[in-house]
Structures are given as C-alpha cells and as structure tokens.
Amino acid sequence: MPNKIPTLLLGLLLLTGCIPSNLLKPQGIPDDDPRLEQVTGMEQAGEFATAAALLETISETAPAPSRASLLLRAAENHLKAGDQERAAHLVRDIDTRELPALDFHRRLLLAELNLADNRPDTVLRLLPGPPPEQVDPGRALRYHQIRAESFRLAGNLIESARELEAADLLVGDPAARLDNQLLILQTLSTLSNTALEMLQPSPPGVEGGWMELALIIKSNAHRPEAIQPLLGAWRERFPSHPALPALLDGYFEKLKAQYIRPAHLALMLPMQGPYAKAARAVRDGFMAAYYQDGPGNRPRLHFYDNSNEADTWPLYRQAVDSGADMIIGPLDKASVAQMARAGELEIPVLALNQVPPEVTPPRDLYQFGLSPENEARQVAEKAWLDGHTRALALTPQGDWGERIYSAFTNRWERLGGLLAEHQGYNPAEHDFKQPIRSLLNIDESYARRRELEQILGARIEFEPRRRADSDFIFLAAQVDKARQIRPQLQFHHAADLPVYTTSHIYSGTESLKEDQDLEGLMFPDIPWLLVAEAGDPLSRQNIGEALPDSRTAYRRLYAMGIDSYRLLPHLARLQTSPEEMLDAKTGNLYLDEINQFHRQLVWAQMRGGSPRVLGYAPRMITSPGAPGPQVEQLPSAAAEEGAAQPAGATH
C-alpha cells in the first residue's frame, strides 16, 4: 500500500513541478520518441502514477546517463501521485556521483522524502545553500520552500522566513505569490514582539520591512481601526517593498471582518466542590485581562455557578435566554462532554477543557485546555526532530500516567519512532530502583553476574551496564517525584541519556536548591512562566504582585484565564485555518478541524536549578500517519561534497 505524502509536500511538488520540456528530455533518447510525448501529456493531465510507470519502462533500455534522468523524473511523478515508498526506492538506487547536473535533482527529491519523514536536519544537510547557478527556476523555488519548511520544523523561524523571502522572488503566479507572502507574515508573527524588535536588521531593508509588518499585525489585531494609519506610515517607510497591495489591503480587511467582539458574555464556572479553586484561578486571570481592556471594549458579564454538572445544559439555556452572545465554560470534562454531544449550539461556547471526539462536536464549540496529553505529544515531536529514534518511557501508574504514556507512544510510533521499553512506577513510593533497573535492563546485568559467580564459585568485581539500544528517556512525573527519580537514573548509569519530560516537573517558581536534582531535564511549558515580559501589565511578575494567589499551584490557570478573554475576538480568524495563530500566555494557539485548541509551547532545560529557555517547540503540521519509508540520510560531509550515496535507513 503506497504511503500517503503530506499535503504540504505535495503542494510544493504540484506548484513548482512545471519544468520546461527541453530540461526534462534525457540524453540518448530521441527527441521524437512518442513515449516521452505521452509522458508529458500524462503529467499535464495529472496522471502522475501512469507517467511514472511509463518512465520506468523507457529507462530499462536507456543508456546510463539517460536512465538516471528518467528514473528521477519517474520518482518525482511517484511523489506527486502520493506513492512515497516507490519514489524513495528509486531515488535510493540512482547513482549521480558523476552527474553533477542530476545530483542536485536527486538531493532535492531526497530532501522532500526526508521532509515528509519529519527529518529537517537531514534535509538541511542535503540542501546546503545556495542552489547551483544553472538550476531551473522551478527547482530553485522548491529548494527554498523545502528549506523554509525544514527551518520551521527545526524551530528556526527567522531562517524559515528568509527562505520564504528568497522564494518570493521566484514565484510567478500572483495568487501563489500572495500565499507565499501571507506565509512570511504568519511565520514572523509567531515570534514574540521582543524577538522581532531585537532581530531587526540595520538598515531594515526588505527583511526589516516584513518584521515591522508582522509587528503591526501582532500589536493591532485587536484594534482594527488603528491598522490603516499604521499601514500608510509603513508604506512611506518602505516604498519599494515587494509586499503586494492585495496582501496589505485584502489581508487587513479580512482581519477586520474576522475580528468580532462579544457584547454580552456568560461565564459558567463551579464556585464550590473539587473544581472551585481551579475555577477561581481561571476567573481571576480572566478578570485581570478584562480590566486591562478599554472600558468601551468590555462586554457585559454574567456569572453562573456550574458546580453541579447536571446543571450544565439548563444553565446554557438560561444564558441564551438572558441575551448572552457567547459562553465561557464549563470547566470539568463531564460538562464539556455534554456540550460536545449537543449537535448544534445557538451561541458559541469556549469550553475550558477538552474531551476526545466521540461524535463530531458542534461547529460553535471551541475547546481550550492545558492538556497534559498535548505536552506528551510535543515531547515525542521534539525528541524525533532532535534525531532520536529509540525511546525508553518511565511513567506513573494510574489514570494520569496512562493517559500521558498513551499520548506519547501513539505520537512517537506514528512518527516512526521505536519504544524499546516502558516501565510504570508507584508514585506513592520514594525508592524507584526496581522500575529503573528494569527500564535500563540492569536486572539482566546483575543476573549475569550471579550466574558467573555460581559457575566460578567466587565473588567477582562487577560494574553493571545499562542497555545500549535506546537514545533518550521519556519521564512523566510531578515535580517532587522528578526530583527523586532523576538522581536515581544517574546512579543507575543513565546520566548520558537525554531525559524529556512535561511541564509537571517545574513548579513555576525558581527553587535553585530543590531543583538542582532536575539538572538536564528538558520540558515544554507556557511562555507566561518562562519568558520575562516586564512591560506587560499581564506578565507573570505583575499579576503576581496584584494577585499573590497566582503564585500557587494553580499559576498556569491564571494564564489560561487571561487567554480565555483575549482570544475571544480572534475565534473567527483562527477557525479559518490551522496556519492562523495567536501569540498568547499559554503558548502560540491554533485550532484544528474540530475546533480544539493546540498550544505551541516554549522548551526549556534545567540548568543549575533554573530553567533555561531553548525556544518554541517546533510545530509539525503534517498529518500524523504511518511511518514513512526508509529514505537516505546523508552525513554532513557527504552532503557538503554533493556525494549522494545510498546510506541505509532512517529508523
């Protein structure tokens, strides 16, 4: 069964695949060979699989240089047809070391295959810049687009935007160029305002113009009336900038049309019971953002006590009847599940939790939560993009641990990673020697020692060795357990294994002495806790001074409350595409096809008892499907020398 190629990669191929026919005819094949004309007709008709099969047939009797050219063209058609596996098989077996003109084409196809396999580092080794001078414009465009996506996957958004800017000079179709320019803005808008200001080149030039335009979007998306004067000033500052008029006018008009402020909000939160403290933190964060808004922009508020899940639907009806045009809440999963099964909703609901989609939820139900499963999936993606392929997992017994483990392993295995071992531990204990020994196969090392001592009849000096078939550990733990487990991992000879975990290992407040034992752990968390924003009235520092309770265990829920107010006017825009994002306190927020929010988090590593920011988590938009085929990954030296030799498998 052919593997499906991701939509993004297929788009690159189809957008830039029209190469002049004189560049496609291989040497040694007569120009009037009717089969080549047939191939061209099939390609123009979109019959890529048939074209690829005919090219393979023609190649069987072609001389060596022509054969390589024909097979590369066949591989490209297989990619367009979605048969990634056959394309990889062909490209891997083609030898272009003595054919420089074809070697770039081969490396381009290898790069596309590795991009489909979510291997950005390999792509960038295969395509060191710049492309050959004589390369045709279509392949040069693909080169920049592939590098742009690879830099984005690797978390380097500035370089991604630069590659898109280079691609902009090569796009001829006005509609495609408009899409490319929109992608430039979306890429730069993902950066924080501080980053955009600090990275401004001097003089600003074209790149600086894009950065200033992105700042206008980020700073004024909630003030559409202020955008036109700022755009006028921007045009005067950058009169020769390549940004298309349709981008400046159409995009911001669209933004204005999609910016919808509710006039009457209903908040449905529990005021007593097990969720009351969490609800209070969300409410206080919400109200802090509410009072930071201008008095003329604040909606009317009405609060409903949703302490009893049985009251969820009656309270919804009551809010609708009272004239609310939107509801914030409910908070608990059972109540959110009721909303998800509603079929249709009269007014939109921003639920403050997320539930698995048993049925297709209502179009006007938005689900926003701080899901640990979301973090576990981002751990899998980060480890994969860091080049790891074999995981060990250590998670707590019980429902919470099972959910995190399931989310991690599902995403990890769909990416193509292997799970070498999983062990559960009892979170009520303090000594984790047994599950750690089993995880690292140290038990087997001790067993071998006992066997030898029985055979020799004497005690022997012994240094246990851990397993060597894994390259990182996924640890799920609350902060107090993580402080105990990390030293025990080091004691059992796993100090050299990278450990990825979730935000639960960080209390949210620097504890230099207590957190020394977390040294080296890497985890994703919300930017509100990790990134200093001293000038922002809603920063963690400023909220902490005004609301001391925000320094408690519920601190992340204060950030969620802030975002639950500030994202409301952007819901219509975010719903149009997963590419649309909102730079928020709990991460860069975007919606999927069933209106569940996803959070692109900031990664940090514990150093000296303090979290050191590594950057935003790379965002993998491609659909999580079955593992990709085994494609070539060249070592850096070979890529730099252009020696595209078959080099084994990726996994």
C-alpha positions, 0 to 999 in steps of 0.5 A: 500500500503506497504511503500517503505524502503530506499535503504540504509536500505535495503542494510544493511538488504540484506548484513548482513541478512545471519544468520546461520540456527541453530540461526534462528530455534525457540524453540518448533518447530521441527527441521524437520518441512518442513515449516521452510525448505521452509522458508529458501529456500524462503529467499535464493531465495529472496522471502522475502514477501512469507517467511514472510507470511509463518512465520506468519502462523507457529507462530499462533500455536507456543508456546510463546517463539517460536512465538516471534522468528518467528514473528521477523524473519517474520518482518525482511523478511517484511523489506527486501521485502520493506513492512515497515508498516507490519514489524513495526506492528509486531515488535510493538506487540512482547513482549521480556521483558523476552527474553533477547536473542530476545530483542536485535533482536527486538531493532535492527529491531526497530532501522532500522524502526526508521532509515528509519523514519529519527529518529537517536536519537531514534535509538541511544537510542535503540542501546546503545553500545556495542552489547551483547557478544553472538550476531551473527556476522551478527547482530553485523555488522548491529548494527554498520552500523545502528549506523554509519548511525544514527551518520551521520544523527545526524551530528556526523561524527567522531562517524559515522566513528568509527562505520564504523571502528568497522564494518570493522572488521566484514565484510567478503566479500572483495568487501563489505569490500572495500565499507565499507572502501571507506565509512570511507574515504568519511565520514572523508573527509567531515570534514574540514582539521582543524577538522581532524588535531585537532581530531587526536588521540595520538598515531594515531593508526588505527583511526589516520591512516584513518584521515591522509588518508582522509587528503591526499585525501582532500589536493591532489585531485587536484594534482594527481601526488603528491598522490603516494609519499604521499601514500608510506610515509603513508604506512611506517607510518602505516604498519599494517593498515587494509586499503586494497591495492585495496582501496589505489591503485584502489581508487587513480587511479580512482581519477586520471582518474576522475580528468580532467582539462579544457584547454580552458574555456568560461565564459558567464556572463551579464556585464550590466542590473539587473544581472551585479553586481551579475555577477561581484561578481561571476567573481571576486571570480572566478578570485581570485581562478584562480590566486591562481592556478599554472600558468601551471594549468590555462586554457585559458579564454574567456569572453562573455557578456550574458546580453541579454538572447536571446543571450544565445544559439548563444553565446554557439555556438560561444564558441564551435566554438572558441575551448572552452572545457567547459562553465561557465554560464549563470547566470539568470534562463531564460538562464539556462532554455534554456540550460536545454531544449537543449537535448544534449550539445557538451561541458559541461556547469556549469550553475550558477543557477538552474531551476526545471526539466521540461524535463530531462536536458542534461547529460553535464549540471551541475547546481550550485546555492545558492538556497534559496529553498535548505536552506528551505529544510535543515531547515525542515531536521534539525528541524525533526532530532532535534525531532520536529514534529509540525511546525508553518511557518511565511513567506513573501508574494510574489514570494520569500516567496512562493517559500521558504514556498513551499520548506519547507512544501513539505520537512517537510510533506514528512518527516512526519512532521505536519504544524499546521499553516502558516501565510504570512506577508507584508514585506513592513510593520514594525508592524507584530502583526496581522500575529503573533497573528494569527500564535500563535492563540492569536486572539482566546485568546483575543476573549475569553476574550471579550466574558467573559467580555460581559457575566460578564459585567466587565473588567477582568485581562487577560494574553493571551496564545499562542497555545500549539500544535506546537514545533518550528517556521519556519521564512523566512525573510531578515535580517532587517525584522528578526530583527523586527519580532523576538522581536515581537514573544517574546512579543507575548509569543513565546520566548520558541519556537525554531525559524529556519530560512535561511541564509537571516537573517545574513548579513555576517558581525558581527553587535553585536548591530543590531543583538542582536534582532536575539538572538536564531535564528538558520540558515544554511549558507556557511562555507566561512562566518562562519568558520575562515580559516586564512591560506587560501589565499581564506578565507573570511578575505583575499579576503576581504582585496584584494577585499573590494567589497566582503564585500557587499551584494553580499559576498556569490557570491564571494564564489560561484565564487571561487567554480565555478573554483575549482570544475571544475576538480572534475565534473567527480568524483562527477557525479559518485555518490551522496556519492562523495563530495567536501569540498568547500566555499559554503558548502560540494557539491554533485550532484544528478541524474540530475546533480544539485548541493546540498550544505551541509551547516554549522548551526549556532545560534545567540548568543549575536549578533554573530553567533555561529557555531553548525556544518554541517547540517546533510545530509539525503540521503534517498529518500524523500517519504511518511511518514513512519509508526508509529514505537516505540520510546523508552525513554532513560531509557527504552532503557538503561534497554533493556525494549522494550515496545510498546510506541505509535507513532512517529508523 
